[in-house]
Amino acid sequence: MKNCLECSEKIVGREDKKFCSDGCRNAYNNKINKDNNNFMRNINNKLRKNYRILLELNPDGKSKTTRAKLLSKGFDFEFFTNMLKTKTGNTYYFLYDQGYLLLDNDFYMLVKKDI
């Protein structure tokens, strides 16, 4: 007889089972992945917040805003999903399909990429 890796109860059933129930299996795996999950969850939350801010400020697919307005809404310029460098040397930063380009005087052009 084997014991459950999570609660140490006796396991009934197949010979290769490691857990007595789905609940124990989930709890065990959640404990193992806790640090990684928290780190990824925090980054995904920042990406999601940035995306929502761009979506709110750019309802029509192309608009302008200021750095101060983005920051006042909680935008974090360190978190984006990809960059696009154009032939003219401009660098667009994207959060999925929503992007921004730094213009002069702390203005930003907000754009939506067609997918």
PLY file of the C-alpha trace (Angstrom):
ply
format ascii 1.0
element vertex 115
property float x
property float y
property float z
element edge 114
property int vertex1
property int vertex2
end_header
0.00 0.00 0.00
1.17 3.50 -0.88
0.39 6.72 0.93
-0.85 9.99 -0.60
1.99 12.47 -1.20
-0.16 15.29 0.19
-2.07 13.96 3.21
-0.36 10.58 3.80
-3.68 8.70 3.70
-3.64 5.20 2.26
-4.26 5.16 -1.50
-6.94 2.82 -2.84
-7.06 2.01 -6.53
-4.51 1.82 -9.29
-0.98 0.81 -8.46
0.58 3.95 -9.97
-1.63 6.49 -8.12
0.23 9.08 -6.06
-2.72 10.92 -4.49
-5.90 9.82 -2.76
-8.05 12.48 -4.49
-8.06 15.30 -7.03
-8.10 17.77 -4.14
-4.85 16.37 -2.72
-3.26 16.31 -6.18
-4.20 19.97 -6.75
-3.04 21.06 -3.29
0.30 19.28 -3.71
0.96 20.80 -7.14
-0.16 24.26 -6.00
2.39 24.13 -3.13
5.18 23.08 -5.46
4.41 25.81 -8.01
3.50 28.56 -5.54
6.57 30.78 -6.02
6.52 30.52 -9.79
2.78 31.06 -9.95
2.94 34.17 -7.74
5.73 35.67 -9.84
3.89 34.99 -13.10
0.57 36.11 -11.63
2.08 39.47 -10.60
3.56 40.05 -14.07
0.32 39.03 -15.80
-1.61 41.42 -13.55
0.70 44.29 -14.57
0.36 43.40 -18.26
-3.43 43.17 -17.91
-3.59 46.56 -16.15
-1.43 48.22 -18.83
-3.59 46.67 -21.56
-6.81 47.94 -19.99
-5.37 51.45 -19.69
-4.38 51.51 -23.37
-7.77 50.10 -24.36
-9.55 52.79 -22.34
-7.45 55.64 -23.79
-7.55 54.29 -27.35
-11.15 53.26 -28.10
-10.94 54.07 -31.84
-7.63 52.38 -32.64
-5.48 55.50 -32.91
-5.13 58.42 -30.50
-2.65 60.57 -28.58
-2.08 60.94 -24.87
0.55 62.18 -22.46
2.98 60.32 -20.24
1.41 62.03 -17.22
-2.05 60.70 -18.11
-0.72 57.15 -18.54
1.15 57.33 -15.22
-1.85 58.81 -13.40
-3.87 55.73 -14.39
-1.12 53.44 -13.09
0.58 52.51 -16.38
3.95 50.78 -15.89
6.29 51.36 -18.84
8.51 48.42 -17.85
5.86 45.84 -18.77
4.91 45.12 -22.39
4.62 42.00 -24.52
6.69 42.92 -27.59
8.45 45.69 -29.51
8.26 46.62 -33.18
11.03 48.62 -34.82
10.01 50.28 -38.07
12.21 50.97 -41.09
12.22 54.64 -40.09
13.72 53.78 -36.69
10.60 54.24 -34.56
10.03 51.74 -31.77
6.48 50.75 -30.90
5.82 48.94 -27.63
2.88 46.56 -27.58
0.66 44.88 -25.04
-0.84 42.22 -27.26
-2.64 44.26 -29.95
-2.52 47.65 -28.18
0.64 49.70 -28.68
2.26 53.02 -28.07
5.00 55.14 -29.63
6.91 57.87 -27.81
6.55 61.21 -29.59
8.10 64.58 -28.71
7.40 66.39 -25.42
6.24 63.30 -23.49
3.34 62.64 -25.84
2.48 59.12 -26.94
0.67 57.87 -30.00
-1.60 54.95 -29.12
-2.30 52.42 -31.86
-4.10 49.13 -32.34
-2.46 46.39 -34.37
-4.70 44.50 -36.76
-4.59 40.83 -35.96
0 1
1 2
2 3
3 4
4 5
5 6
6 7
7 8
8 9
9 10
10 11
11 12
12 13
13 14
14 15
15 16
16 17
17 18
18 19
19 20
20 21
21 22
22 23
23 24
24 25
25 26
26 27
27 28
28 29
29 30
30 31
31 32
32 33
33 34
34 35
35 36
36 37
37 38
38 39
39 40
40 41
41 42
42 43
43 44
44 45
45 46
46 47
47 48
48 49
49 50
50 51
51 52
52 53
53 54
54 55
55 56
56 57
57 58
58 59
59 60
60 61
61 62
62 63
63 64
64 65
65 66
66 67
67 68
68 69
69 70
70 71
71 72
72 73
73 74
74 75
75 76
76 77
77 78
78 79
79 80
80 81
81 82
82 83
83 84
84 85
85 86
86 87
87 88
88 89
89 90
90 91
91 92
92 93
93 94
94 95
95 96
96 97
97 98
98 99
99 100
100 101
101 102
102 103
103 104
104 105
105 106
106 107
107 108
108 109
109 110
110 111
111 112
112 113
113 114
